[in-house]
């Protein structure tokens, strides 16, 4: 199954990239656009039963994909996009 | 004093660190590839500056899982002095040997210049050759040096004398203008609880000879020599 991991800076952490984009939007003449924040999107594919994959992906987020000191993460699992297993894999 | 300098793929200040060590100790430093697993026989370990693993994902995020890391954790927990410079500081926070994190510079620019620092704790193994409150000049070269931590962590660091260096102006004042990256409370370097691990964004190894624009960094290595020989 495929998973999408969104990594975003925690609410209290300043985001200079988001701030620069917000200024650019204002310079383009658009009004009413606020709180622009930039994050990362990581997509990956997991094999195995859903509950194992879910556990694995949460563990990976905490260990590697996000730094819990400054970042939050959200995981979206999508079973529909599951690809056929490769030879030798369950 | 036997010093090991760990090289990750993408380290670029490892040779500078080894030169500074050799200039002070008269003994060559040992180069340690990140895939090695032993730090036996060493008195001090340096994690140098650079862009380990290209800083992909986050600075230090992948170096944190290098094969040398378990030995480094054991070395630090046994009280061995570990010096993380620039990227090395980022690796130490990712390893949770130091609290907080280093994020994108507040001004978004990569800053490469000589800055003024104030020595905030001259009693650590890394700073005993300085005086408390002394001003020194070290170069910086980083895009992600904005130190962040929770207010409680910051208060604890301050209360326990674990802020080792602070960005200041020429008069020694920690002003907004003298803070190159937006670091909380102008923090440039912090110590762990036992004071045997120092993370520092500026580069003392690139200020270890007056010909480089400043010789102030040399005493950081002299401090280590004094601490290890004591």
Boltz contact constraints between the chains, C-beta under 6 A:
constraints:
  - contact:
      token1: [A, 16]
      token2: [B, 104]
      max_distance: 6.0
  - contact:
      token1: [A, 16]
      token2: [B, 106]
      max_distance: 6.0
  - contact:
      token1: [A, 16]
      token2: [B, 108]
      max_distance: 6.0
  - contact:
      token1: [A, 67]
      token2: [B, 58]
      max_distance: 6.0
  - contact:
      token1: [A, 67]
      token2: [B, 101]
      max_distance: 6.0
  - contact:
      token1: [A, 69]
      token2: [B, 101]
      max_distance: 6.0
  - contact:
      token1: [A, 70]
      token2: [B, 101]
      max_distance: 6.0
  - contact:
      token1: [A, 70]
      token2: [B, 103]
      max_distance: 6.0
  - contact:
      token1: [A, 70]
      token2: [B, 148]
      max_distance: 6.0
